[in-house]
């Protein structure tokens, strides 16, 4: 997930609002913690949505392929 990590990190300020729309259960504290890192986003999606790691990573990759 290195390539997607670079994309999300590089465009975090542009994509943050869209991430918030996609995953509405994320809190303001979650967004403060994230800073555009896919590993952290994956972990938070696992917590908030009950995804396993593979599902969270797939969700992120699918979302990024549509928005970048």
Buried (B, 14 or more C-beta within 10 A) or exposed (E): EEEBBEBBBEBBEEBBEEBBEBBEEBEEEBBEBBEBBBBBBBBBBBEBEEBEEEBBBEBBBEBBEEBE
